[in-house]
Structure formats: structure tokens, C-alpha cells
Amino acid sequence: MINNFDEVVNRRNTYSVKWDGGKMIKEMGLTERYDEDTIPLFTADMDLPVPNALVKALHKTVDNRIYGYSIFPDEYYEAIQYWFKKRHDWEIERDHIVYSPGTVHAMNMAIRAFSEPGEGVIIQRPVYPPFTSAIEGNGRTVVNNPLQCDENGYYTIDFADFERKASDSSTKMFLLCNPHNPTGRNFRKEELQRLADICKKHDVLIIADEIHGDLIRSNEQFIPMAKIADNDLLITLTAISKTFNVAGLHCTNAIIPNLKLRKQFLKTMGYQMASPFTISALIAVYREGEEWLEDLKAYIDGTMEMVKKFIDKNMPKVKVTIPEGTYIMWMDFSAYNITPEEVHDRIYNRANVLLEDGSMFGEEGKAYQRICIPSPRSIIQTALERMAKEFEDLQ
């Protein structure tokens, strides 16, 4: 491994939401306690340094000394095409690529563009909270197709329920999260095919959030929905934000093969421009970031094994599995037979570790906690030790 991900980079006073946003985080109600000793593992960005090629590209952009309105050069589109063909054998036409300043932004625009107030949008809870807020915030109706969890913590799709809800004439869209956040499922070809077939049968538009598609376990293969579904009923959201830890550069690309849908999406979203830093970042990481990504995946795989081993030994009542994708682990605390509020208090206030309460992801997550683990292992180890200490009396 060339990259040293054990290096602890001080993120204090860098405008980091995780490390500098304590006041805002408390005002949002995520935690009651946040101080200089808090270990924040609640949000999906990494405490790991980005590829050197990216740093060099951004330095080159800085050295230009002028940061005005920017165009998308040929290299931008070619880099996207290169990456997805090489990594996922997915050929993307240039005209199908539409820039958006964020994935949640693109999701909101799609909901506004392709549904009317009151109409239904399917999601699969427990799921990333902005899926729900994007639907409700735009006056649409949440249609929940809850994932089914077995005794081993493995989640599957209830296809009979999905078809019942897709067949309702008021249901217009399906927001797919793959790999799934927070359960970590990397859906198989057969699962994606069944979802695609049902949506085509009932004329339901699929919005596929695939921004974790590059962050899968080393023995896994990610399959883009674009290789499965009718592309006239599909919009895919891709991004460099999670893969390369550049959420602050605001770079999502929607892949919209259908011209009519693409025009409507652009009309609803309005004209969007990226910063020169965003443009140079994407070109750099998609052209030169593959070796770094493979090192990162190996490091995350090892960290997940460390977390799993620690939990099994020191907090055996917590059920946690190594996910197929993402850098998120989904921990079930139900065997402690205490309230979610007490679980929260022991972790957030007493251990002073900031995770995310599972209830934020839907009723199905109320006994869970979500932890984001892409930090140096020394930080994760300290957080786990603090948590275990606060549950010693319940083992």
C-alpha cells in the first residue's frame, strides 16, 4: 500500500462540518454534547488524505490566480467516460452527462421535474434521510418499500410489496440507493433486474443514486442500473464526492439517456456552473486516482474487519455485519433491551462519540446506530473503546 491512511490529519479549523460544526450539530438536534474531546463519526466524509494527483491539480488551479466562470472542457466528459468504462464496463455518451452541484440537489430537481404534488415516490427504508425529506419537502408522498432484515442482519427486497406499490397509478418514481445507505447492500444483478422489470411494467421512473458504487468490498462487483434497466426510464446519479472525499467541491453528474427527460431536468434545474477547482478535481481523480482508490478500499476493508472483531469481543450484544458496499456500518443495539434514548445517551453523551441515530433513517432503524469508519484506525479504535466502556454493565 503506497498511501498512508494511518496518518492523522488535523481537521480542526478547516471549516469541517464534522470537526468544527459543533454548534450547528447541536442546534440540529443530532447530539446534546459536542466539545474538543468529541470523536465525530456521524457524517459520510473521510478523515483520510485525498490522492496526490488531486492535490497537484488543485495547486495548479490555484496558481492560475483567477477563478472566474468556467466551462466544462472535453477533458471533463472524457474523464467520466474513461472511468465508468474502465471500472464498470459502462459506456456513457457525452450528451447524456448533466452536471449538478450535488446529489441531493439533483434528486430534488428530478422529483420536481417528473412528478406532481401528492404523487408517490418509492423509497426503501431504512434509508439516507434526505430521500425522505426530498419527497416530503416537495409535497410528494413517501411510498415505503421497507427492506427485510433476517436474523443475520442481511437485508433483502420485498418484491411483492414493491410491485403492489409500483402498480398504483399515483406512484411515479422510485429512488434507488445502490450500494444502499445505511445497510451496505450491493444489490445483485437479479435483484436489479426484478426492480427494473417492475418499474418498466408500471411506467415508474427510476432515479438511481449510485454515488457509493466505487466503494465496495474488494471481493464485490458493482453493477450500474444503466446496464440493467430501460434507459428511457432511468436517471443515474454519480459523483466523485464519496469515492475521493471531495464533498466540499460539489460535483455530481446525472446520466440521462432519454432526451425528453434530459431537457425537462435541465429546465427544472436551471443553468449550473462548476468552479474551476471542481472541474480540475474530477479530471484528476478519474484519470489518475485508481491506484489510490484500490489502496483506500483495502484500508477500509481492514478497518471494517477490525471493527467487527472488536464489537464481537467487547460488545457481543451488538449485531453488526461487514457491508458489501459503502464505508458505513449499521449496528443493531436491540439485544441490550434498553431504549434507543439510553443507547444514544451512553454513546453520545457519556462516551462522547458522535454517530447517527438509526431512527433518522426511518422507523425500521430505531434500534440501530450508523457509524462512518473512513478515519485512521487509531481514531476508530479510541471511539470503540469509549463505547464499549459505557456498555460494560450490560454485557
Secondary structure, 3 states (H helix, E strand, C coil): CCCCCCCCCCCCCCCCHHHHCHHHHHHCCCCCCCCCCCEECCCCCCCCCCCHHHHHHHHHHHHCCCCCCCCCCHHHHHHHHHHHHHHHCCCCCHHHEEEECCHHHHHHHHHHHHCCCCCEEEECCCCCHHHHHHHHHCCCEEEECCCEECCCCCEECCHHHHHHHHCCCCEEEEEEECCCCCCCCCCCHHHHHHHHHHHHHCCCEEEEECCCCCCECCCCCCCCHHHCCCHHHEEEEEECHHHHCCHHHCCEEEECCCHHHHHHHHHHHCCCCCCHHHHHHHHHHHHHCHHHHHHHHHHHHHHHHHHHHHHHHHCCCCECCCCCECCEEEEECHHHCCCHHHHHHHHHHHCCEECEEHHHHCHHHCCEEEEECCCCHHHHHHHHHHHHHHCHHHC
